[in-house]
Amino acid sequence: MSFASVFALELSQILTYAPLTPLAFGLAIRLPIQKGNWSRRLLLYLSFALAFSIVHITLRGLTPYAAWDPNVGGYVSAIWNSQAHVFDIKWNIFKNLFLSNVVDDITGTYVPIVLVAHAISYYRRFRDRELHSAKLEMQLTKSHLQALKSHLQPHFLFNTMHSISALMLTDVKAADRMMARLSDLLRMSLESSGIQVTCLSRELEFVAAYLEIEKVRFGERLNVVLDIAPETLDVQVPSLLLQPLVENAIRHGVSRLSSGGSVWITANQDGRDLYLRVRDDGPGLVKGVEAPSRTGLGLRTTRERLQTLYGNEQSFEIHGAPSGGVEVCVRIPLRIEPQLSTDEVVFARSTISSEGAVIAPKPGRPKRLDWNVSNDLS
């Protein structure tokens, strides 16, 4: 036989599977074998396997290479008489083709198509279950974070209202100023009510609004020192992260000192992590014991939020400061906030006194954020 004859013979055998393959594949995708239906589906697949072979043999019989005819010394079609040039259906050829090809059609072609379809079907369902599980886990985490954040908002609100209530008995004007600051603080809180992560510069703005309230209450007794590395201001941090730490330092540190005290807020990075520290110079912790007052709702909620957001990539530590007082150290992964503009926000070492906050940018650095904390907010 010539090469052309052999090639045409193989095509008549193989290409006649082509129109049947997507049908068998689609059937297997649509009707997969599962634990509860395997017996019924096997019978169904066996029926389709026989139909697959019959249709394949029929298609092959239509080609000029259906079967070998020793009388003419070549291959002939099962429906066409090439010598008389007339249609002539040879049922014996179809019968012989079926008996000689049914096993190969089913085991060599139909079963592999079904197996591939089932493998793809199982993979898709496994992937869909994973995506659905991940989506549910994300929704659960989001709801959990929102619940934790909702605990923080009324927590500082109640504490602030308590301070205003106490101040009403001694200084009505100061209490009125605190109410005005509180309205600004609540407006900022509402604007970020659905946000779990913000940038450090925005978080510092919120802390500044809170410190304005505390400045009305403590006056000269409260001094706040900022040491914020400029490159950390665009780093992502959990919303309402610093406020409970600063509130805790003032409530359990500065307020315990008759002469007042200081709160230090520090931020720096080491290339992979962001480090935030809030320290006070108050009475400190009982030696060897973490004071219960230092593990209240604000700090417990902050711990839980950090664990939910970052898992083992974060750390939250409370310990006594070497120079006295208590220091809270937070470590979180360094992630840059992409939405901010390109000009830098520069915080240098700054001090908040009763007259206000002085921002001292380093030479040659632009300053974008004007943070003014004073007794009379303008």
N, C-alpha and C positions, 0 to 999 in steps of 0.2 A: 504493500500500500504506500502511496505517496504521502508526503508530509501533510499536504493540504487535506487529503482524505482523513488522516488520523486526527488532525486538528478539528475538522468539521464534526467528526464522530464524537470527540470529547465535548465539544460545545453543545451538541444535541443532548448529551447526557447531563451536563452540569448546568447550562443556562436555563434549562426547563425547571430548575428549582427556584429560579429568581422570582417569578411572580407568586410563588407559594410561600417563600420565606417570611415576608412581612405579615401574611395572614396567620401563619403558625405562631410567629413572635407576638403579634397583637393578641391572639387568643390566650397565650400563656400569661401575658401581662394582665389581661382583663380577668382571667379565671385562674388564679394561682392555687397550687395545692397547699392546703393548710391542715393543721392538726385535726380539726373537726369535720373536714370534708374529703379527706384523702381517698376514701374508697369510691365515692361517687365520682370524684374528679378523675381518678385513674381510668374508670370505665369510659368517661367522656373523652379523655385524651387518647385512649385506644381506638375509639370510633373515629376521631379526627385523624389519627395516624393512618388508618386504613384508607380514609378519604384522601389524605395527603398522597399516599402512594398511588392510588387509582388516578388521581388528577395528573400526577407527574408522568405516569406511564402513558396516559392519554396524550399529553402534550408531546412526549417523546415520540409517540406513534405518528404524530403529524409531520415529523421531520423526515427528510430523505434517508436518515440513518437509523431507522427504527430497529431493523433486524437484518441479519445476514441471510441472503437467499442463495443457496448453492446452485440453483438452476441458472441464475444469471451471473453468478460469480461476483456478487457485490451486495451492498446494503440497499435496502428498499424501504419505502414508506408503508405504513399499515393501512393507509386510506387511498393511496394513489398508485395506479399502475403506470410506471414510467415507460413501458414498452407500447401499451395501447393508448396511453395518454387519456385515461378515463379514471373516475373515482371508483375504487374497488376496496371496500372495507374487508380486511383479513382478520377475522376474530381470533384465529389461532395465534397470530402474532401478538395481539393484545394479551391473550391468555399466557403465552410463554414469557412475555415481558413481565407480567404481574408475578408469576411464580418465581422467576429468576431475580427479581429486583425488590420485592416487597420487604424482605428482611433488611437489605442494605438501605432502602429508603427510610425505613423506620429507625433502625439503630444507628445508621451512619449519618443521617441528615436531620430527621424530624426530632429525635431525642436530644441531640446537641443544641438545636435551636431552642427547644423548650427549657433545657438546663440553663442556657445563657440568659433567657428571658427571666427565669426564676431568680437567678443570681442578681440580675439588675433590679428586679422587683423587691427582693429582700433588702438590697443595699439602699434603695430609695426609701423604703419604710423605716429602716434603721436610722437613716439620716434625718427623715422627717420627725421621728421620735426624739432624736437628739436635739434638733432645732426646737421642737415643741417644749422639751424639757428645759432647754437653755432659756427659752422665752419665759416660761413659767418661773424659773429661778430668778431671772432678771426682774420680772414683775414683783416677785416676792421680796427681793432685795430692795427694790425701789420703794415698795410700801413700807418695809421695815425702816429704811432710812428716813422716809417722810414722817413716820411715827416718832422716831427718835428726835428728829428736828422739831416736831410739833411739841415735844416735851420741853425742849430748851426755850422756845419762844415764850410760853407763859411763865417759865421759871424765872427768867430775868425780868419779865414784866411784873410779876408779883413782888419780887424783891425791890424793884424800883418804886412801885406804888407804895410799898411799905416805907421806904425812905422818904418819899414825898409826904406821906401821912404824918410821919414823925416830925418832919421839918415844918409842917403847917402850924405846929404849936409854938415854934420859936421864931420863925422867919417866913412870913407869908410871901414876901416878894421873891425870896429864893425858891420857895416851893412853886411859885408861879413860873419862874424861869425853868425849873426842872420839868414841869408839865409841858412847856413849849419844846424843850429838848426831846422829851419822851415822844411827842407827836412826830418829830422828825425821824426819830429812831424807828418808830412803828411803820412809818411810810417806807423807809428803806427796807425794813423787814418784809413788808407786803410785796414790794417790788421783786424781791428775791425768794418769794415763798415756795416756788416750785423748783428752785435751783439747789442742787446738792453740792456742786463744786463751783468755786469761783477762783479769781486770781488773788494773790496776796495783797495787792494794792487796794482792791475793793474791800477785802476783809479788814484792812487797816482803816479804811474810811468808816466802816461800821463801828470798829472799836473806838475811833475818834469821837463819833457821835455818842457812844456810851460813856466815854470818859468826860465829855462835856457835862453830862448829868452828875457824875461823881465829883467833878470840880466844883459844881454849885454846892454840893453837900459838904465837901471836906475843905475847900479853899486852899489855904497855904499848907495844910497838913498833908496834901497829896502831891507827890512829885513823880512824874513818869519819864523814864529815859528810854529812848528808842535807839537801837543799833541794828539797822536793817541794811543788809548788803544790797546794792542797787540791782545786781543781776537776779535777785530772788523775787522782785516785785511782779513779774509776769508768770510766776510759777503757780500752778493750780493747787488750791488747798480746799478742804471741806468748808462750806459756808457755815458761819457761826462756830468756827473752831476756836478763835482767840478770845471771844467775848466771855465765855464761862471761865476760862483760865484767868483772865484779868479780873473778873468779878470775884473769883475765889481768892486771888492774891490781895485784893482790897478788903474784902469782907473778913478774912481770917488772918490777914497780915497787918496792913496799914491801920485798919480801924481798931486794932488791939493796942496800938501805941498812942499814948496821950499826946505826944509831940508830933504824931504823924510819921510818915515814912515814904519810901520810894518803891516803885514797881519798874522793873526792867523788862523790855520786850526785845528779843534778839532773834534775828533770822539770818542764816547763812547756809551755804551748800558745799558739798564736797565732790561734785561731779555726777553722783548717782542719786543722792538723797538730799532732801531739804530738812534742815534742823531749825525748829522753833523752840524758844525758851522764854518762859515767863517766870520772873523771880521777884520776890519781895524781901524786905528786911525786917519782917515781923518776928514774933516770938519763936517761930519754927515748930518743928515736930517734937513729940516726946521721944526721947532717945530709944532707938530700936523698935519703935512702934509707929505705924502710920496712923495719925490722928483720924478718928471717925469723921470729924468735921471737914477733913480734906478729901473725903471720898463720898461727897454728897451726890445729888442727882445730876448736877452739871458735869462733874468729872466722870461719873459712871456712864452717862450717856455719851460723852465724848470718847471714852474708851471703846464703847460698843460700836459707835459710828466708824471709828478708825479701823476696827477689826472687820467690820462689814465691807468697807470700801477697799481696804488694802490687804486684808488677810495677814500673813506673816511678814509682809514687806514693810510693816510699820512697827513702831515701838512707842510706848507711853509710860514715862517714868516720873515718879514724885519722890524727891529726896531733899534732905536738908542742904542748904547752900553753905559753902565753906565759910563765908563771911557772916553767916546768920540768916535766918529766914528759911524760906522754902523755895525750891526751884522745880518747875514742871518742864520736862524735856519731851518734845514730840519729834519723831523722825518719820517722814513719809517719802515715797518715791518722787523723784524730781521729774515733773511733767510741766511743760511750758503751755501757757494759755495762748492759743493761736489767734484769738479774735482781737487782741489789743493792737493799737497802732504802733508804729515802729519807733517813735521817739521815746527816749528812756524816761523812766520815772526814778528819781534819785532820792533816796533817804540816806542822810548821814546820821551821825550820832546826834540825837535831838533831845531836848528837854522840855517837858510840859510843866510849866509852873502856874501859879495862880493868875499870872498875867496872860498866859497863852503858850502856844507851842512854837518854837523857833526851828524852822527847817534850814539846815546848814548844808547845802549841796557842796560836794567836792569841787575844787577848781576845774574848769573846763567841761563840766558835765551839765547838760540841760536839766531843768526841773519841770515836770509836767503836772504834778499834783500839789495843790496848795491846801495844806491841812492846817486850819487855824482853830485851835481850841482855846477858848477864853471864857470869862465869866459872862460876857455879854455877846451872844452870838449875833453876827451881822449877816 
